[in-house]
Amino acid sequence: MSSNATDPNHKAPDDSSLPTMAQPYVPPAPVGPTALMRPLGWGSPFRWLELGRKDLFRHPGIALFYGVSFFLMAQVLALVFKYKPEYTLSMISGCLLIGPFLAMGLYEVSRRLEQGEQPDMASSLMCWDQHIPSMAMLVLVLMVLELLWGRASLVVFAVFFDTGMPSTTGVLEAIFNPKNIEFVMVYLAVGGVFAALVFGLSVVSIPMILDRDTDAISAVLTSMRVVFSHPGVLLLWGALLGLFVVGALWPWGLGIILVGPWLGHASWHAYRGCVEWQENPCEAVTLGSSN
């Protein structure tokens, strides 16, 4: 017989020192509503435009204020193209950066109309003050893209115009000269890549922050999910936005006073048409039991 069995001072081994089998990781249940992608058709962008048009004429005074703001941005862009054409693409990226945040006031108007509330200028102008942390993070991301976009445009000019930056006339001659087709293709390709990134990151992220008060990362990821879920429809939506903006800027930019607010309202309806919020079933059970 073993001496340990008769030894009164013998202690049984501690089970905590024995190796244990690793337990499988079970992720926690999601908290809050879940963003679901709504099914979209080729007619969806045109429906968003129609809904935006209705919101535009329900409160034309607020729309006029934002339209004039967009017009002033267009005039600044025209001055830059006239005297510093190499910075034109950078300024366009800056407008793409400022425009959605300026349109946040228009999103607020459409949001209130959808909820049956009465919008006003004060709430439209101050709708961002409850979302400063999320908006600041999103501004930082878009500013980095804007700086990279501007630097890339300068590199393209430097490569194709090694004798110095051309004047405004030189830029127009370069664009319409068949011999410079490589410059035009590269310039448009660089601008297209950055425009696609800005569009993909912000197509529903800013309305989502206003609507759900979510963080910037979640809003950006949801925006990219929307783009990848329906790339064709969102490509059509982006093309329509570009065509309307370019058409409104020609020849003197007066059309942007009407088109700018219209597209702002329509962008809110694009978000509402793309994203549906479903309450987490686990959270719903918890809330029900607590009541």
JOJOQUI-V736983 format. One record per helix or strand. SS is the DSSP state (helix for helix, strand for strand). FROM is the first residue (numbers start at 1). LEN is the number of residues. If there is no record, write none. Layout:
SS/FROM/LEN, SS/FROM/LEN
//
This chain:
helix/3/4, helix/15/3, strand/34/4, helix/44/15, helix/60/24, helix/85/18, helix/104/11, helix/121/5, helix/127/4, helix/132/29, helix/168/9, helix/178/25, helix/205/8, helix/216/14, helix/231/19, helix/256/19, strand/275/4, helix/281/10
//
